Amino acid sequence: MAHCLGQGDFVEVAFQTESGPVQGMAEILSPTRKTAAGVLQPFRFVALGDDDHHRLRLSVDQVADRSQMGLKSSAFRRI
């Protein structure tokens, strides 16, 4: 991002993955660092539809498989 957003702000996030589009509401977290291209600022989803959640999980699994980490996103299920 070009500029920091306020920590705690709520935004709508949308991005394209290999599994399809993912869209949901997110809470902005504290910026991690500045780069020449802008600011890296994490977020956490606070509302995500079932289909979007499924596409996001598939995308994370694909990245994990490609990096040969041997981890599936299902290993991090909430209890």
Buried (B, 14 or more C-beta within 10 A) or exposed (E): EEEBBEEEEEEEBEEEBEBEEBBBEBBBBEBEEEEEEEBEBEBEBEEBEEEBEBBBBBBBBBEBEEEEEEEEBEEEEEE
